[in-house]
Amino acid sequence: MSRAAPPALLRLGLLPAWLGVGVLWLLHWLPLSLQAALGNALGWLLSQLPGKRRHIVETNLALCFPDVSPATRRRWLRQTFQASARATLEHGVLWWGSQARLRRLIRIENPEAALGDGKRPVIWLAPHFVGLDMGGARLAMDHAAASMYARARNPVSDRMMLRGRSRFIPPVLIAKHDGIKPVLRVLKDRLPFYYLPDQDHGRLNAVFAPFFGIPAATVSALPRLAKLTGAQVVPVVTRQLPGGQGYVVRFYPPWDDFPGDDLDADVARMNAFIEDRVRELPTQYLWLHRRFKTRPEGEASLYG
């Protein structure tokens, strides 16, 4: 029979994570321009190392941009790692930076669009760009809101991510395993719901909708939630700016004619919108994720 690890060993096992937190705390005192330079250097290094994540990014870019030259895709791969490394290091600013500093560094382009027409519940459609957490933290300064929450495997990371998301107006964080009922309640209470529906979570509650012309398993909850609650979908994307310029949160016009009568068409519309934004910011999307992991019956893996 296996024995439980002694508490001291458990704490020792968490030591690397706490050291990482300590590094982020030290970095947060630096100007964002220096943090960005360090993130770019780290991202460049990571992009040169062979491994699973590099293969995933290479595959995603080749699938989605077959007409782009190999040289451009290699440059985008490097910039993808750099944008992700920057966003990771800059989490220290989210966790310990003052509200005044964050308001300077994360700007909302058109805050008047956040609540749509102001008459209906609002779902903020927030695709997986590297500025996602920055945008969420900035919006939490101005709005009581709700979001889905997946517990991190590492308890240190989990604690720090919760801290970063709860520093200002505490949001309602709904665990993914809690299902749809808590989401319906927060929308009924008119809390904006910051929703990230563009990852491959398998076949459950998913439909295959085109994404860059490739059938992608896509969670169908967005049109379902909008139909059940009468919520208005307001897309929002957070762009990472060069150097020390920070981030910009941009709201897009609300989807007044959504959802329609065809679930597959509604999901395809969501993917088409996200695809358009990715074409605008090709190196800031979460290409490290296996977006095409789940395949239609009979299709082989696209990742080898």
N, C-alpha and C positions, 0 to 999 in steps of 0.2 A: 504494500500500500504506500502511495506517495505521501510525503509529509509537506505540510504548508511551509513556505519559506518564512524564516524568522523576520520580524518587522525590520531589524537592522539591515538585513539583506535586501528587503524590499526598498528601503530608503536608498541603499547603495545603488540599486538598479535604476533609480530615478535620478541619480547624480548627473549623468550627461544632460538630461533634460533641464535640470535646474541650472547647470552651467550655461546652457544655451539661453535660458531666460536672463541670466546675469549679463551675457554678452549683449542681448537686445536692450537691457536697461542702460548699459554703458553707452551704446550707440545712440540711444534716443536723445542724449544731450548734444549730439553733433548737429550742425546745420543739415537740412535735408539734402543739400547738394553733395555733401561728403558721404552721407548714407547712400545716396544714389550711385556715387562713384564706386563705393565698396560693393554694392549690390551688382553693379554691372561687371565688376572684376570677378566676383564669385560666380555669377551666371556664365561668364565667358569660360571659366575653368570647368564648370559642370557640363557645359555644352561640348567640351572636347573629350570627355570621358565616355568610353563605350559602356553601354548598359541598357537595362530595360527601358528607362524613361526616355533616353535618347532615341531608342528604336520606336517607341510609341509616337513621339513627336514627329520623327521622320516619316512614319507611315501615315499619320493623320494629314500632314502637309501634302504628301504625294497624292493621297486619295482626293483631297479637297481642292488642290490646285495643280492638276495634271498639266495644264498649259503654261504654268510658270516655269521659268528656267531652273535647272538644278542649282545653279549658283545663287539665285535669289532665294530658293527654298533653304539652302544652307545658311544664308544670312538670316532668314526668318527664324530658323531653328535656334541660332545663337541668340537672337534678340528675344525669343520666347523665354529661354532660360534666364536671360538678364532681367526681363520684366518680372518674372516670377520670383527671382532672388531678391530684387529690389523690394517687391511687395512684402516678402517675408521679413527682411531686415527692418522695414519701416513699420512693422507691427509694434515695435517698441514705442513709437510715437503715439499709436492708438491706445496703448495700455497705460502710459505714464504722462503723455503730453497734456498740457493744460487745454481747457476748452477754447481759450482764446487762440492758442497756437493752431489747434485743429481747424478752427473756423477760417484761419488765414490760409492753411495748406489745402483744405478740401472745400472747394467752392461749389455752390449750387447755381447752375446756369439760369434756371427758370423756376424758382420755388413755387410760383403761383400755380404751376401745372400739377403739383404733387397730389392734390386731392380730387383731380378730375373735375367733374361738374359740381362737386360739393354736395350732391343730393343722394348719392349711392355709396355703398361700401366700395373700397378700393383695394385691388390687388396690384402691388408693384411687381411687375415682371422684370426680374433682375438676372440676366444671363451670367454665366461664369466667366467674367473677365477678371484680370488680376486686381483691379481696384474694388472688387465686390465688398470686402470688409470695410474699406475706407468709406465707401458710400453709405453702407449701413450704419456705421458709427456716426457719420455726419448727420444723417437723417434722424438718428435717435436723439440728437440735441434739440430738435424742433418738434418732434412728433412722438406721442405714445403709439407704439406699433407692435406688431407680432411677427414672428418668423419661425420657420422650422429649425430644429436643432438636432444634429447627429452627434452623439457623444464620441469624442476622440478616444482612440485606443490608449494613448498615453495620458495618465491622469494629470500630469503637470500641464501639458498642452491644453487639456480639457478645462482645467481651472483658469488658465490665462485667457483662453478664448471667451469663456463666460464672463470674466472680468472685463475684457475689452468691450463686450456687447452690452454690459449692464452699468456702465459708469455714469451715464447721464440720466435720461428718462428711462427707467428700467423697462425693457420690452417684455412682452409675453413670449417666452420661448417654448415651443411645442416640440416634444420629442417625436421623432419620425414614427416610432412604434406605437404612438398613441392614436394614430389613424386620423380620420377626417373630422370627427365630431368636434374636437377643440378648435379646429380651423373655422368650422361653421359658426361656432360660438363667438370667436373674436370678430369675424366679419359682421355678424349680427349686432355686435356691440360697436360697430363702426371704427374698429382699429384697422389702419392700413396693414396689409399682410405682405411682407417682403418675401417674395417667392422665387425659388431657384429651380426651375423644372427641366433643365437641359442637360442632365447627365444620364448615362445608361445604367439603369437600376434593374435590368432584366426584363422579363416578359410580363410580370405582374402589373396589371392596370396600365399597360403600355400598348401603343399601336406603332406600326412601322410607318414612319413619315419621312419624306425626302429631306435630307440635309446635305447640301452640295451634291445633289443628284444621287445620293446613296441612301438606301433604306436604313433608317436609324431607329432603334427602339426608343420611344419617347413617351414619358409619363403623360397620360391624358387628363390629369387632374385639373389643369387650368380651365378648360372650357366647362368641365363638370362643376367646379366651384362657382364659376361665374353664373352658370345657369341656376344652380341651387340657391344662390344668395342674391342674385341680381347685381352682383358686383361689377364695377367698371375696371377694365384692365388698363393700367397706365405703365408702359414700359419705362425702365430707367437703367442707364448704363453709366458706369464710372470709368472715366478715361485717366490713365496714368500719363502725366506730362513729363517732358524731358528734364533731366537734371534736378534742380531743387525747386521746380515750379509747383510741385504738388499734384493734386487730382482735381478733376472737374466732374461733378454729378450732373447728368443731363436727363431730364424727363422728356419723353416723346408724347405726341398727341394721343389721347385715350382712344381706345377701340370701341366706338359707340355701337357698332354693328356686330359685336362679338358677345356670346357665341352665336353660331348659326344653327342650322338643322342637321349638319353633317359633322359628326365628331372627328372623323379622319381629316376632313377639310380644315376644321378649326386647328387641329394639331399641326397640320402642314403649314397653315398660316403663321403659327408661332415660330416654327422652324425657319420659315422663309424670312421672317423679320430678323431673327437672330443671325441668319446667314448674311443678310445685308450689313448688319453691324460688324460682323467678323471681317467682311471684305474691307470695311473702313479701318479696322484695327487688327490686322491679321496676326500680329505678334503678341497681342495682349489677351487672346482667348486661352482657355485652359486646354491646350493641346496635350498636356501631360496625362490627361484622362483618356482612357480607351472609349471614345465616344461611339465606336462601331463594334463594341465587344459582342453584343447579342446579335445573332444573325437569324434571318428567316430560316425556317426548317429546310435542311438539306444543304445550306451554304456553309462553306468552310470558313474558319477564322481568317480575318483580314490582317491579323498581327503575327501570323506565323506560329 
